[in-house]
Amino acid sequence: MNSENLIETTRFYVEQKMAGDGSGHDWWHIYRVWSISKKLAQEEGADQTTTELAALLHDIADWKFNDGDETAGPKKAADWLSKNNADIKLIEQVCEIISTLSYKGAGVATPMKTIEGQVVQDADRLDAIGALGIARTFAYGGNKNRIIYHPDEPPVMHESFEHYKSNKGHTVNHFYEKLLLLKDRMNTQSAKNIAEQRHQFMQDYLNQFLKEWNGDA
């Protein structure tokens, strides 16, 4: 199967599998990450096939929905690509990106080894901030039955992935524990440029949220 057909077959597979998700990790999240990845790959000179496949498969079995199992995603991606006779080197590259992609806490570094990995990580993080990021954060909080906000529960800057995974805090804390930190964790200049405005939008939103919470607006 050539690259174009493999990408299209994978797109159809992921769309069918993720269509009914209500946590903010649905097909349209994948679609946006895929679309942004393609643009960043062109601007940054990354390999399109590796980038697109990693973007399409990056949430195929997210640890958050697989009892914290970090290996679930890479395994499922490898099974799918092997089933479709993808080159072993390509499979390894895609799975390496998927295994390293996720945010793991404020105090945990997640460096990507390749420009393709940097591009997909940036695209995923861009979809976690701004207006869409706000919508997805509250969708995920509702999916996990978390309260919106509690003024007596401050954010926690998690120093390990295990600590981050066990976090049960309210949804607004997630902005301070992750989303507002992403702007400075973008890899590529292309993504950094996009992140500036989205970051500011979140800050403006939180300022308004807290004013309304306190009855000041």
C-alpha positions, 0 to 999 in steps of 0.5 A: 500500500502506498503512502497516500492510500495508507493515510486515507485508510488510516483516516477512515479507520480513526474517524469510525473509531473515534466518532462517538467520543464525548470527552474532547478526544473525538474524531474532530480533535484528531482531524484538527491535529492532523490538519495543523500537523500537515501545515506545520510539516510543510513549514518545518520541512518534516516528512509528511507521511510520518507526520500525518500517520502519527497525527491520525493515530496519536489518540487511538488508545489514550492512556487516560481511557486505558487505565493509565497504560502508556503502552496502549496507544503505541501498541494499537498503532503498531498493530494497525500499521502492521496489518496494513503492511507499513514499513517497519521503520515507519511503524517505529517512527510513528510509535516513538512519537505516540509514546512520547507525545503526551504532557506528563506534568509541569515538572516532567520534560517530554522532548521529541527526538525528531522534527516529525515528533515536534510537529505532531506534539505542537499540533496536539498542544495547539488544540489544547489551548485557545477557544477550542482548548477551553471547550475541550477542557470542560468537556473532559472535566464533565466526562470525568465528573469533575467539578468546574471550580473550587476556590479552596483547591489550588493548582498542583505543579506535578513533579512526576507522571504518576502524580499527574495521572492520579490528579482529581482536581477541579477543571479550572486547575487544569489551566494552571497545571497544564494549558497555560504552560504549553505556550512556552513548550512549543517546539517549532517557531510556526507553532509558537507564533500560533500559540501566542494569541491562543494563550492570551485568549485563555488568560482573558477567559480565566480573568472573566471567569474569576470576576464572574465567580466573585460577582465582580462582573 
